Amino acid sequence: MFDMTKPFKNFDEQVDIILGREMQSRELDERELREEIKQRLRYINYYRLSAYWHPFTETREGEKGKELFFQAGVRWENVMARYMFDRRLRNLLFDAISRIEIALRTQVAYQWVKGSHSFPRPQSDPQKYMKSFVGDALEAQQKKEEERRKVKALIQSNYDNNFENYAGYDKSIKKGVNVDSLAAWTYVEFATLGNIHTLLRICLPDKIVKKIAKEMGIPYASFFLSAIAFLKDVRNSCAHQSRIWDKTWLSKKKTPILRQDRELISRTAELDKTAAALCICAIILGKIAPKSKWRDRCKELISSTEPAIPELYKHLGFTNPQWSSDKIWR
């Protein structure tokens, strides 16, 4: 937790704190290092950067008793290498997940309509064209029905707030329209990735979800659902510029988000680490965009950064240094 009682510090004072903890540089003299740190702090919040130097700190005796210092041998370049790598990794992941999201919307609309005897508005007739809850306990049925109502309300709200962005080129997009009257391919355009995950989980019939999973390159529908939920969280973190390179991703119950992968990726990556997201993106892009160079760009980024960050593959969550030789990455 940040200490909200700490007094305001200007940039020079923030630099004094960092240098006072014995930060050094392997390339810059003291004056140059001071200017470099100050320039960075002007445009990168002190507390954002602190997430990248925190692993290199230790508590030991100082002039004021127990104080925080940087470990011996730590250099400013170590901190910035991690920061710059994390930024580039976010860009790579965001790019991949954006492409996956567009492909997923396409497949959801296409397979839903195709599996609904070409009825263009399957969301408008849940009794015929949505997953049946027959056989579920009454409480489970009520919970799922409430989730359906919520996701429809969210998509309706997205439509009401954003229809003008589409109305210029789609004349069917008008103010006050009930989203049940939209064609499925328009309906899904107003759904967020989280909404799409809900549609897959409790709205679309299982046979359609299985077909979509296969078309997206993942043979197991159960794993596909957890993979989409995982990518949603990763995408949100990337969009909000959160640290992702050395992160453990857990569900609300503090368990790995990914389940039942049948060693699809667990043979090379930990299921609760960023490496798992990279593997999922590699699998799906290999199916939907086989000519994409994304996997090569990803491998290049990691390999080019490894000299500056020892055992980078472990920080990401890959289980062995030869991770890039796995068939996922070829």
GIQUIMO-V181658 format. One record per run of one state. SS is the DSSP state (H for helix, E for strand, C for the rest). FROM is the first residue (numbers start at 0). TO is the last residue. Records with the same first field share a line. If there is no record, write none. Layout:
SS=FROM-TO / FROM-TO
This chain:
C=0-9 / 20-22 / 24-28 / 43-44 / 62-63 / 70-73 / 114-120 / 124-124 / 129-136 / 167-177 / 181-182 / 190-191 / 203-204 / 215-219 / 239-246 / 248-248 / 250-254 / 256-267 / 269-271 / 288-292 / 305-310 / 316-316 / 318-321 / 325-325 / 329-329
H=10-19 / 29-42 / 45-55 / 75-113 / 121-123 / 125-128 / 137-166 / 178-180 / 183-189 / 192-202 / 205-214 / 220-238 / 273-287 / 293-304 / 311-315 / 322-324 / 326-328
E=23-23 / 56-61 / 64-69 / 74-74 / 247-247 / 249-249 / 255-255 / 268-268 / 272-272 / 317-317
